[in-house]
Amino acid sequence: VQLQASGGGLVQAGGSLRLSCATSERTFSPYAMGWFRQTPGKEREFVSVITWGGGSTVYADSVKGRFTLSRDNAKNTMYLQMNTLIPEDTAVYYCAAVRKWTNFLRSSGYDYWGQGTLVTVSS
């Protein structure tokens, strides 16, 4: 299974972007999918996760109220709507998927990863 992340770009502070993550197999039914982000010299940081069946979501405190995660089961695609972006959101964003319940906050718990998409927020 391959994950394809897209939607990154350059935006001014206060602006919005929507990231997408599509899976390569239509029959793939993960337990959950999520987003992490990483800046140079730092560990990959949890952003948000959504369960594929029930659509339950969890957000990092740093993005709560600004980011919204959703999924389209029919398209096997996950979306991260990012509003009110701040320079601290600048990072490479990675989508990930997991087949069964795990510690969703840890990157080591995920089975599949996308290639990353760069988000740059200018001040």
C-alpha positions as CSV (number, residue, x, y, z in Angstrom):
1,V,0.0,0.0,0.0
2,Q,1.3,3.4,-0.9
3,L,0.2,6.7,0.5
4,Q,0.3,9.8,-1.6
5,A,0.4,13.2,0.2
6,S,-0.3,16.4,-1.6
7,G,-1.5,20.0,-1.0
8,G,1.5,21.6,0.6
9,G,2.8,25.0,-0.4
10,L,3.7,28.5,0.7
11,V,1.1,30.6,2.5
12,Q,1.1,33.7,4.6
13,A,0.3,33.6,8.3
14,G,-3.4,33.5,8.8
15,G,-4.0,31.7,5.6
16,S,-5.2,28.2,4.9
17,L,-4.2,25.0,3.1
18,R,-5.7,21.6,2.6
19,L,-3.6,18.5,2.6
20,S,-4.7,15.3,1.0
21,C,-3.5,11.7,1.5
22,A,-4.7,9.1,-0.9
23,T,-4.1,5.4,-0.7
24,S,-3.0,3.3,-3.7
25,E,-5.4,0.4,-3.1
26,R,-9.2,0.9,-3.1
27,T,-9.6,-2.2,-1.0
28,F,-7.3,-0.9,1.7
29,S,-9.2,-0.4,4.9
30,P,-7.0,1.0,7.6
31,Y,-7.9,1.2,11.3
32,A,-6.8,4.8,11.3
33,M,-4.9,7.4,9.4
34,G,-3.0,10.3,10.7
35,W,-0.7,13.2,10.0
36,F,2.7,14.0,11.5
37,R,5.1,16.8,10.8
38,Q,8.8,17.3,11.0
39,T,11.2,20.2,10.9
40,P,15.0,19.8,10.5
41,G,16.7,18.4,13.5
42,K,13.5,17.5,15.3
43,E,11.6,14.3,15.8
44,R,8.4,13.7,13.8
45,E,5.5,15.3,15.7
46,F,2.0,14.0,15.9
47,V,-0.6,16.4,14.4
48,S,-3.9,14.5,14.1
49,V,-5.5,11.1,13.6
50,I,-8.8,9.8,12.4
51,T,-10.3,6.3,12.8
52,W,-11.4,5.0,9.4
53,G,-14.6,3.4,10.6
54,G,-16.1,5.8,13.1
55,G,-14.4,8.9,12.1
56,S,-13.2,9.8,15.6
57,T,-10.5,12.4,15.6
58,V,-7.7,13.4,17.9
59,Y,-5.6,16.6,17.6
60,A,-2.4,17.8,19.0
61,D,-3.0,20.8,21.3
62,S,-0.9,23.0,19.0
63,V,-3.4,22.6,16.2
64,K,-6.7,22.1,18.0
65,G,-9.3,24.5,16.8
66,R,-7.4,25.4,13.7
67,F,-7.0,22.1,11.9
68,T,-9.8,19.7,10.9
69,L,-9.2,16.1,9.8
70,S,-11.7,14.2,7.7
71,R,-11.8,11.2,5.4
72,D,-13.7,10.1,2.3
73,N,-14.0,6.3,2.6
74,A,-15.2,5.9,-1.0
75,K,-12.2,7.7,-2.3
76,N,-9.8,6.2,0.3
77,T,-8.6,9.7,0.9
78,M,-7.9,11.7,4.0
79,Y,-8.0,15.5,4.2
80,L,-6.4,17.9,6.6
81,Q,-7.9,21.4,6.5
82,M,-5.4,23.8,8.0
83,N,-6.7,27.3,8.9
84,T,-5.2,30.2,10.7
85,L,-1.8,29.0,9.9
86,I,1.2,30.3,11.9
87,P,4.9,30.2,11.1
88,E,5.3,27.5,13.7
89,D,3.3,25.2,11.4
90,T,6.1,25.2,8.9
91,A,7.2,21.6,8.4
92,V,7.1,18.6,6.1
93,Y,3.8,16.9,6.7
94,Y,3.6,13.2,6.5
95,C,0.5,11.0,6.3
96,A,0.5,7.6,7.8
97,A,-1.8,4.6,8.2
98,V,-2.2,1.8,10.6
99,R,-4.0,-1.6,10.3
100,K,-4.9,-2.0,14.0
101,W,-5.2,-0.1,17.2
102,T,-1.9,1.4,18.3
103,N,-0.5,4.3,20.3
104,F,-1.6,6.9,17.7
105,L,0.6,9.6,19.1
106,R,3.8,7.8,18.3
107,S,5.1,7.6,14.8
108,S,6.5,4.1,15.5
109,G,3.0,2.8,15.7
110,Y,2.2,3.3,12.1
111,D,2.6,0.7,9.3
112,Y,2.6,2.9,6.2
113,W,3.9,6.3,5.3
114,G,3.5,8.8,2.6
115,Q,6.4,10.8,1.1
116,G,5.7,14.1,2.8
117,T,4.6,17.4,1.6
118,L,6.2,20.8,2.5
119,V,4.1,23.5,4.2
120,T,5.8,26.9,4.6
121,V,4.0,29.6,6.5
122,S,5.6,33.1,6.1
123,S,5.2,35.8,8.7
